Amino acid sequence: MEGIFVSTVAIIGAGPGLGLAVAQKFGQSGFSIALISRTQHHLDSLTASLNEQNITARGYAADARNPEQLRDALTQAASELGEIQVLQYSPVPTGDFMKPVLETSAADLLGPIEQSVYGPVTAINHVLPAMRERGEGTILLINGSSAVRPNGNVTGTSIAFAAESAYGQMLHDALTSEGIHVAQLIIPHAIGGSEPDHKPADLAETIFGLHQNPSEFRTFVGKNAL
């Protein structure tokens, strides 16, 4: 692909809900799609669905908590699809990240920190040099409400999301002048639940808008989000 810039969006934590909807929205706008999650079988199903819609997409199995796997997946995606212009980091926290505060030990924080701090730092550091060289790029962090309002029932996620938020805000401030937009979308309620603006397709429109129209770091879904 030397001499040709193909716009690629990499979605870390891609699944059949929000991840697929974002892939469809960006794919319909001319992007190639790199889907990254832990299970190749699930990725193959998603990419097949996208390919049937004439969207160029490939899946790369990697655990967001494994830096080597994550870097390898991003390297392969850029090689096969084109340089990554948009990076979305949105893996879903697992149940063991969500213990009550009085039942949470230091050891319980390892998983959440690996996923929500080490993961995004690893991924962003990997794609950022090419973005800075081109003078353009978008980094999207997708979080729940505990990122800005700590919830003692989901302690690990609250702590890790807060750290991810701080990192994202600092990146936003440092990179805006270089043409690279770092944005965080806070989704307060269940994706696909009763709130109309929490449907995957509507969230995908919002996320695409964050890429198209860079502005502030943090955006909330819903008028009365918190």
Stockholm file with secondary structure:
# STOCKHOLM 1.0

chainA/1-226         MEGIFVSTVAIIGAGPGLGLAVAQKFGQSGFSIALISRTQHHLDSLTASLNEQNITARGYAADARNPEQLRDALTQAASELGEIQVLQYSPVPTGDFMKPVLETSAADLLGPIEQSVYGPVTAINHVLPAMRERGEGTILLINGSSAVRPNGNVTGTSIAFAAESAYGQMLHDALTSEGIHVAQLIIPHAIGGSEPDHKPADLAETIFGLHQNPSEFRTFVGKNAL
#=GR chainA/1-226 SS CTTCCCCEEEEETCCTTHHHHHHHHHHHTTCEEEEEESCHHHHHHHHHHHHHTTCCEEEEECCTTCHHHHHHHHHHHHHHHCCEEEEEECCCCCGGGCCCGGGCCTGGGHHHHIIIIIHHHHHHHHHHHHHHHHTCEEEEEEEEGGGTSCCTTSHHHHHHHHHHHHHHHHHHHHHGGGTEEEEEEEECSCTTSSSGGGSHHHHHHHHHHHHHSCCCSEEESSTTCC
#=GC SS_cons         CTTCCCCEEEEETCCTTHHHHHHHHHHHTTCEEEEEESCHHHHHHHHHHHHHTTCCEEEEECCTTCHHHHHHHHHHHHHHHCCEEEEEECCCCCGGGCCCGGGCCTGGGHHHHIIIIIHHHHHHHHHHHHHHHHTCEEEEEEEEGGGTSCCTTSHHHHHHHHHHHHHHHHHHHHHGGGTEEEEEEEECSCTTSSSGGGSHHHHHHHHHHHHHSCCCSEEESSTTCC
//
